Amino acid sequence: MFAMKKPLSDEQRRHQRVKVALLGRYMLTSRREYPCQTLDMSPGGLALVAPVPAQAGERVIVYLDHIGRVEGVMVRPIANGFAMTVTATIRKRDKLAAQLTWLANRNILGLPEDRRHERVIPRNPRAVLQTEDGASHDCRIIDVSLSGAAIQIGLDLPIGTPVMLGRTSARVVRHLENGLAVEFSRPQNLEALAEQFG
């Protein structure tokens, strides 16, 4: 019979966790990458919503928006994901603490970098983007919100181009490194988004 390791209580943690929803990707020892989103984070650890769980003790590398590369070890499963440590030098931990403070304050103050609506990673990222000429292009949704989506696609469309993402009309508003950001013609509701991309 194995003794279950109890999760650390907040008092036992060396670093205070900040509730912050950052999008990113993580890589397991299999070298496969998956999308993820943080639930909370500190300079010493983080909790991730992740489609594929890591094994206890497995090394995980995470690339997060606004933060960059973080690595550590999976310590316990959580609902829809897992918690992991952050392996970093004191200097890197200090930098991480400053970044997390800025991100927490940005959320409170509503600084300009804030997006209008929270973005989520869809469970089914496959979608079809239809252009004005009626051509259909397979794409992958990186994240989606009530007002738009970021998509991975090998197509270069001018900003302002009208498109259909699934059954939703939209227009191209930004170019991404390997895709496009589109804004929906009108704000969607959660039910419609879940039905299309859930």
C-alpha positions in Angstrom: 0.0 0.0 0.0 1.4 3.4 -1.0 1.1 6.5 1.0 -0.5 9.3 -1.0 1.5 12.5 -1.0 -0.7 15.3 0.3 -0.8 18.5 -1.9 1.0 21.4 -0.4 -1.2 23.9 1.4 -0.9 27.6 0.5 1.0 28.2 3.8 3.5 25.5 2.9 4.3 26.9 -0.5 7.4 29.0 -0.8 5.9 31.2 -3.5 2.5 32.8 -3.7 0.5 31.6 -6.8 -1.1 34.1 -9.1 -4.3 33.3 -10.9 -3.4 33.9 -14.4 -4.7 32.4 -17.7 -1.8 32.3 -20.1 -2.0 30.3 -23.3 0.9 28.2 -24.5 2.2 24.8 -25.6 3.9 22.1 -23.6 6.1 19.2 -24.6 6.4 15.9 -22.8 9.3 13.5 -22.8 7.7 11.8 -25.9 8.7 15.1 -27.7 5.0 15.6 -28.7 3.6 19.1 -28.2 0.1 20.0 -27.0 -1.8 23.3 -26.4 -2.3 24.4 -22.8 -3.5 27.2 -20.5 -2.3 28.1 -17.0 -4.8 28.2 -14.1 -2.3 29.7 -11.7 1.4 30.1 -11.4 4.3 31.1 -9.1 8.0 31.3 -9.6 8.2 27.8 -8.1 5.3 26.0 -9.9 2.2 26.1 -12.1 -1.1 24.4 -12.7 -2.0 23.7 -16.4 -5.2 22.8 -18.2 -3.8 20.2 -20.6 -5.4 17.7 -22.9 -2.7 15.0 -22.4 -1.6 14.4 -18.8 2.1 14.1 -17.9 3.2 11.2 -15.7 4.3 11.8 -12.1 7.9 12.8 -12.1 8.0 13.4 -15.9 10.0 16.4 -17.2 7.8 19.0 -18.9 8.8 22.0 -21.1 6.2 24.8 -21.4 6.2 27.8 -23.7 3.8 30.5 -22.4 2.6 33.8 -23.8 4.3 36.7 -22.0 6.6 34.4 -20.0 8.5 32.2 -22.5 10.1 28.9 -21.8 9.6 27.2 -18.4 10.6 23.7 -17.5 10.0 21.4 -14.5 8.5 18.1 -13.3 4.9 17.0 -13.1 4.0 16.6 -9.4 0.3 15.8 -9.4 -2.8 15.5 -11.6 -5.6 18.1 -11.3 -9.0 18.2 -13.0 -8.3 18.6 -16.8 -4.6 18.8 -16.4 -1.7 18.7 -14.0 0.5 20.7 -11.6 4.2 20.9 -12.1 7.3 22.5 -10.5 9.4 25.2 -12.1 13.1 24.5 -12.3 14.9 27.8 -12.6 17.9 29.7 -11.3 17.3 32.4 -8.6 17.8 35.1 -11.3 15.2 33.4 -13.5 12.8 33.0 -10.6 13.1 36.8 -9.7 12.3 37.6 -13.4 9.3 35.3 -13.3 8.1 36.9 -10.1 8.3 40.3 -11.7 6.5 39.1 -14.9 3.7 37.5 -12.8 3.3 40.6 -10.7 2.9 42.7 -13.9 0.4 40.2 -15.4 -1.7 40.2 -12.2 -1.7 44.0 -12.1 -2.5 44.2 -15.8 -5.6 42.1 -15.2 -6.7 44.3 -12.2 -6.0 47.5 -14.0 -7.3 46.5 -17.4 -4.2 47.7 -19.2 -4.3 48.0 -23.0 -2.8 44.5 -23.6 -6.0 43.0 -22.2 -8.2 41.3 -24.8 -11.9 42.1 -24.7 -12.9 38.5 -24.1 -11.1 35.6 -22.4 -9.7 33.2 -25.0 -10.0 29.4 -24.6 -8.4 26.5 -26.3 -11.1 24.4 -28.1 -11.3 20.7 -27.4 -11.7 20.1 -31.1 -9.2 22.5 -32.8 -9.9 21.3 -36.4 -11.9 23.8 -38.5 -12.5 25.0 -42.1 -11.8 28.6 -43.2 -13.7 29.6 -46.3 -12.5 32.5 -48.4 -14.6 34.9 -50.6 -13.9 32.8 -53.7 -15.7 29.8 -52.0 -12.5 27.8 -51.5 -12.3 25.8 -48.3 -9.0 25.6 -46.3 -8.4 23.2 -43.4 -7.1 25.1 -40.4 -6.4 24.6 -36.7 -7.8 26.9 -34.0 -5.1 28.0 -31.6 -7.6 29.7 -29.4 -11.1 31.2 -29.6 -13.1 33.9 -27.8 -16.5 35.5 -28.1 -15.1 38.1 -30.4 -12.6 36.2 -32.6 -10.0 33.4 -33.0 -6.4 32.8 -33.7 -5.9 30.1 -36.3 -2.9 28.1 -37.7 -3.1 28.0 -41.5 -0.7 28.2 -44.4 -2.6 31.0 -46.1 -1.6 34.7 -46.4 -4.7 36.8 -46.6 -4.7 40.7 -46.5 -6.0 42.4 -43.3 -9.7 43.1 -43.7 -10.4 40.1 -45.9 -13.9 38.6 -45.2 -13.9 34.9 -44.3 -16.1 32.2 -42.8 -14.6 30.2 -39.9 -16.9 27.2 -39.7 -20.4 28.8 -39.9 -19.3 32.1 -38.4 -18.5 35.2 -40.6 -15.3 37.0 -39.7 -12.5 39.2 -41.1 -8.8 39.0 -40.9 -7.4 41.4 -38.4 -3.8 40.3 -37.8 -1.1 38.1 -39.2 0.5 35.6 -36.9 3.8 33.7 -37.3 2.1 30.7 -38.7 -1.5 31.8 -39.2 -4.1 34.5 -38.9 -6.2 36.2 -36.2 -9.8 36.8 -37.2 -12.5 38.9 -35.6 -16.1 37.7 -35.8 -18.7 39.9 -37.5 -20.7 40.0 -34.3 -19.9 38.7 -30.8 -20.7 35.1 -30.4 -22.3 33.4 -27.4 -20.7 30.6 -25.4 -23.3 28.1 -26.5 -22.7 28.7 -30.2 -19.0 28.6 -29.7 -19.2 25.3 -27.7 -21.5 23.8 -30.4 -19.0 24.7 -33.2 -15.6 24.3 -31.6 -16.3 22.5 -28.3 
